[in-house]
């Protein structure tokens, strides 16, 4: 595995960790939370994240597909989020070489995903269930750990 593949896999672990902080223990009605009527709800943002991750995965697989699926249910989108991260990670782990620029993957779908995770964090605060800040520099983020079971925060801000 190349250094680029390892770095991209680590970025997926970062997404799983940071996304997990925002998605874990969200209020039952969080999926419907939105800033205004003309903005995306939390479940619509998570569905968009999944569409972006799917596009990145299919780009790496050599046949990019842009899915814009209906948002559906929060639980299904949550399961899809971790499933896509696992499939993306396994694809990167098992391939001999990348068929596209790692810099473009970072600048495109992976950075976009982090942007939308930040939007979900803002919605959590608006929903009355803010996510505690922490030192992501000190966080125990492990390449390959892309599921919902993540390490506890090392230095949580109060």
Secondary structure by P-SEA (a helix, b strand, c coil): ccaaaaaaaaaaaaaaaaaaaaaccccccccccccccccccaaaaaaaaaaaaaaaaaaaacbbbbbbcccccaaaaaaaaaaaaaaaaaaaaccccccccaaaaaacaaaaaaaaaaaaaaaaaaacbbbbbccccccccccccccccccccccccc
